[in-house]
Amino acid sequence: MNAPVLNRRLVLEEAQRVADGAGGYGTVWAGLGVLWGEIRPGGGSEREGEGVTLSRARYRIVVRAAPPGAPSRPRPDQRLREGARVFRITAVTELDRHARYLVCHAEEEVVA
C-alpha cells in the first residue's frame, strides 16, 4: 500500500446545540482541531427539488489514525471543512490492517 498524501488542511467540526432565546435551540458547528488529509473522489448523484437542483458527491477522505474515543478521531455525526467546502461524515473505517490511517466516507452537498 502506498502511503496517502496528506496535503489538505481540514477542520474537524462537531454540532453543538445553543439556546435560541425563545425556548428552543439552534445548531452551530464548532471546530475541534485541524486534520491533514487526502481527498479521494467517489460517485455522485443529482436530483431536482422545488426550484433547486441538489448535487451530492461522495468522497473518501484519508486522515492519520487516532485511537477510538480520542477527540481527534472523526465520527459519523461530525463533518470536515476545507474553506467553504463542507464534507458530512457518514462512516469511518480503518484503511489498512495496521490501523495507521482512517477513511472518512463523506458527502458534499451543493445546491445549484
Residue pairs with C-beta under 8 A, 6 or more apart in sequence:
1 95
1 96
4 37
4 38
4 62
4 95
4 101
5 38
6 36
6 37
6 38
6 62
6 63
6 64
7 36
7 38
8 36
8 37
8 38
8 39
8 82
9 34
9 36
9 82
10 34
10 35
10 36
10 37
10 61
10 63
10 80
10 81
10 82
10 87
11 31
11 32
11 33
11 34
11 35
11 80
11 81
11 82
12 31
12 32
12 33
12 34
12 35
12 72
12 74
12 78
12 79
12 80
13 29
13 30
13 31
13 32
13 78
13 79
13 80
13 81
14 29
14 30
14 32
14 77
14 78
15 27
15 28
15 29
15 77
15 78
16 27
16 28
16 29
16 30
17 25
17 26
17 27
18 25
18 26
18 27
18 28
19 25
19 26
20 26
29 79
29 81
31 81
32 71
32 72
32 78
33 71
33 72
35 63
35 64
35 72
35 74
35 80
36 63
36 64
37 61
37 62
37 63
37 80
37 104
38 61
38 62
39 59
39 60
39 61
39 82
39 87
40 59
40 60
40 61
40 62
41 57
41 58
41 59
42 57
42 58
42 59
42 60
42 105
43 57
43 58
44 55
44 56
44 57
44 58
45 55
45 56
46 53
46 54
46 55
46 56
47 53
47 54
47 56
48 54
52 111
52 112
53 111
53 112
54 109
54 110
54 111
54 112
55 109
55 110
55 111
55 112
56 107
56 108
56 109
56 110
57 107
57 108
57 110
58 105
58 106
58 107
59 87
59 105
59 106
59 107
59 108
60 103
60 104
60 105
60 106
61 80
61 87
61 103
61 104
61 106
62 95
62 101
62 102
62 103
62 104
63 74
63 101
63 102
63 104
64 100
64 101
64 102
65 73
65 94
65 99
65 100
65 101
65 102
66 72
66 73
66 102
67 73
73 92
73 102
74 80
74 89
74 92
74 102
74 104
75 89
75 92
76 89
76 90
76 91
76 92
77 89
78 89
79 86
79 87
79 88
79 89
79 106
80 86
80 87
80 89
80 104
80 106
81 87
85 108
86 108
86 109
87 104
87 106
87 107
87 108
88 106
88 107
88 108
88 109
89 104
89 105
89 106
90 105
90 106
90 107
91 104
91 105
92 102
92 103
92 104
92 105
93 102
93 103
93 105
94 101
94 102
94 103
95 101
95 102
95 103
